[in-house]
């Protein structure tokens, strides 16, 4: 069964973006390649078992087991050694990616307190967009009474767009609410 957001992309968003940017071929229309959900915490330096708790919650949110991320170099001021585990990340592709985005846009984002929209300036110049969340409690998969640790996360949307305006139009059509300037 195809995710409903993917069906909407193919049926409505592709023709709309083709008309808006005057593409000659439907394969020129930008699409999502992957979504990366990343959590890094300084508490992992003192207690590496914190990553197990974060990993369980992140697996529940994304539906995929996260992989550990490690320090690339030593930083003595922060007591970090090279190779020390500092966080976890999940890379979502295909149908799982569309299902996660659908749940995120429709169920999690409305739970954010005092939400005015995400910043339209967080593009990297090559069509990728990153946003940060301060807590995982907004996701419906998380039971507040069973939470052992509250943590924030970074979510990055990687697209095939060549410019930020194409990626902004794609993400807005998919349902990402941008703040008005």
C-alpha positions as CSV (number, residue, x, y, z in Angstrom):
1,X,0.0,0.0,0.0
2,X,1.4,3.3,-1.1
3,X,1.6,6.1,1.6
4,X,-1.0,8.8,1.1
5,X,1.6,11.6,1.1
6,X,3.5,9.8,-1.7
7,X,0.2,9.5,-3.7
8,X,-0.5,13.2,-3.2
9,X,3.0,14.0,-4.3
10,X,2.6,12.0,-7.5
11,X,-1.0,13.1,-8.3
12,X,-1.1,16.8,-7.3
13,X,2.3,18.2,-6.3
14,X,4.3,17.1,-9.4
15,X,1.8,18.8,-11.9
16,X,1.7,21.9,-9.7
17,X,5.5,22.2,-9.5
18,X,5.8,21.4,-13.2
19,X,3.5,24.4,-14.0
20,X,5.1,26.7,-11.4
21,X,8.7,26.2,-12.5
22,X,7.9,25.4,-16.1
23,X,9.7,22.1,-16.2
24,X,9.7,20.3,-19.6
25,X,9.9,16.9,-18.1
26,X,8.2,15.5,-14.9
27,X,11.6,14.0,-13.9
28,X,13.0,17.5,-13.4
29,X,10.5,18.0,-10.6
30,X,12.4,17.9,-7.2
31,X,11.6,15.0,-4.9
32,X,12.6,13.9,-1.4
33,X,15.6,11.6,-1.3
34,X,15.9,11.0,2.4
35,X,15.1,12.4,5.9
36,X,17.7,12.2,8.6
37,X,16.7,12.4,12.3
38,X,19.7,13.1,14.5
39,X,20.0,13.3,18.3
40,X,23.3,14.2,20.0
41,X,23.6,14.8,23.7
42,X,26.5,15.9,26.0
43,X,25.2,13.7,28.7
44,X,26.5,10.7,26.7
45,X,30.0,11.7,27.8
46,X,29.3,10.9,31.4
47,X,26.7,8.2,31.0
48,X,26.7,6.2,27.7
49,X,23.5,4.3,28.7
50,X,21.6,7.5,28.0
51,X,21.9,6.7,24.3
52,X,20.0,3.4,24.9
53,X,17.0,5.3,26.3
54,X,17.2,7.9,23.4
55,X,17.6,5.1,20.9
56,X,14.4,3.3,22.1
57,X,12.3,6.5,21.9
58,X,13.8,7.4,18.4
59,X,13.0,3.9,17.2
60,X,9.4,4.2,18.4
61,X,9.1,7.6,16.6
62,X,10.6,6.7,13.3
63,X,9.8,3.0,13.0
64,X,13.5,2.1,12.4
65,X,16.4,1.2,14.6
66,X,18.9,4.1,15.0
67,X,22.6,3.8,14.5
68,X,25.2,5.4,16.9
69,X,27.2,8.4,16.0
70,X,30.7,8.9,17.4
71,X,33.1,11.8,17.9
72,X,35.3,12.4,14.9
73,X,38.1,14.1,17.0
74,X,39.1,14.6,20.6
75,X,38.1,17.7,22.4
76,X,39.9,17.8,25.8
77,X,37.9,20.8,27.1
78,X,34.7,18.8,26.9
79,X,36.3,15.4,27.9
80,X,35.5,13.9,24.5
81,X,37.8,11.3,23.0
82,X,37.9,10.2,19.4
83,X,35.4,7.4,18.7
84,X,33.3,8.1,21.8
85,X,29.6,7.5,21.2
86,X,27.7,10.9,21.4
87,X,24.4,10.4,19.7
88,X,22.1,8.4,17.5
89,X,20.6,9.0,14.0
90,X,18.1,7.4,11.7
91,X,18.1,7.8,7.9
92,X,14.6,7.2,6.4
93,X,14.0,6.6,2.7
94,X,11.1,5.4,0.5
95,X,7.7,4.6,2.0
96,X,8.9,4.8,5.6
97,X,10.2,8.4,4.9
98,X,6.8,9.5,3.5
99,X,4.9,7.9,6.4
100,X,7.2,9.6,9.0
101,X,6.8,13.0,7.2
102,X,3.0,12.6,7.1
103,X,2.8,11.8,10.8
104,X,5.2,14.7,11.6
105,X,3.3,17.3,9.6
106,X,-0.2,16.3,10.6
107,X,0.2,15.0,14.2
108,X,3.4,16.2,15.8
109,X,3.7,19.8,14.5
110,X,0.2,20.8,15.7
111,X,1.4,19.8,19.2
112,X,4.2,22.3,19.3
113,X,3.4,25.1,21.8
114,X,3.2,28.7,20.4
115,X,4.0,27.4,16.9
116,X,4.4,30.2,14.4
117,X,5.9,28.1,11.6
118,X,9.4,26.9,10.8
119,X,12.1,29.3,9.7
120,X,12.2,29.7,5.9
121,X,15.9,30.5,6.1
122,X,17.2,27.1,7.2
123,X,18.1,25.9,3.7
124,X,21.7,25.0,2.8
125,X,21.8,26.4,-0.7
126,X,21.6,23.0,-2.4
127,X,18.0,22.1,-1.6
128,X,18.3,20.6,1.8
129,X,16.3,21.9,4.8
130,X,17.1,21.4,8.5
131,X,14.9,22.1,11.6
132,X,15.3,21.5,15.3
133,X,12.8,20.3,17.9
134,X,13.3,20.9,21.6
135,X,11.5,17.7,22.8
136,X,10.2,14.4,21.5
137,X,7.0,14.6,23.5
138,X,5.1,16.1,20.5
139,X,5.1,12.7,18.7
140,X,2.0,10.6,19.3
141,X,4.1,7.4,19.6
142,X,5.6,8.6,22.8
143,X,3.7,8.1,26.0
144,X,4.5,11.0,28.4
145,X,4.1,8.8,31.5
146,X,6.8,6.4,30.3
147,X,9.4,9.0,29.2
148,X,12.7,8.6,31.0
149,X,14.6,11.4,29.3
150,X,13.4,14.5,27.4
151,X,15.6,15.3,24.4
152,X,15.6,17.4,21.3
153,X,16.4,16.4,17.7
154,X,17.4,17.7,14.4
155,X,15.5,16.7,11.3
156,X,17.0,17.2,7.8
157,X,15.1,16.9,4.6
158,X,17.3,16.1,1.6
159,X,15.8,16.9,-1.8
160,X,16.9,16.8,-5.4
161,X,16.1,20.5,-5.8
162,X,18.9,22.6,-7.4
163,X,17.9,25.8,-5.6
164,X,16.3,26.7,-2.3
165,X,13.2,28.2,-3.8
166,X,12.4,24.8,-5.5
167,X,13.0,23.0,-2.3
168,X,10.9,25.5,-0.3
169,X,8.0,25.0,-2.8
170,X,8.3,21.2,-2.6
171,X,8.3,21.2,1.2
172,X,5.4,23.7,1.4
173,X,3.4,21.6,-1.0
174,X,4.0,18.5,1.1
175,X,2.7,20.3,4.2
176,X,5.6,21.9,6.0
177,X,4.4,25.2,7.5
178,X,6.9,28.1,7.0
179,X,6.8,31.2,9.1
180,X,5.8,34.4,7.2
181,X,8.5,37.0,6.8
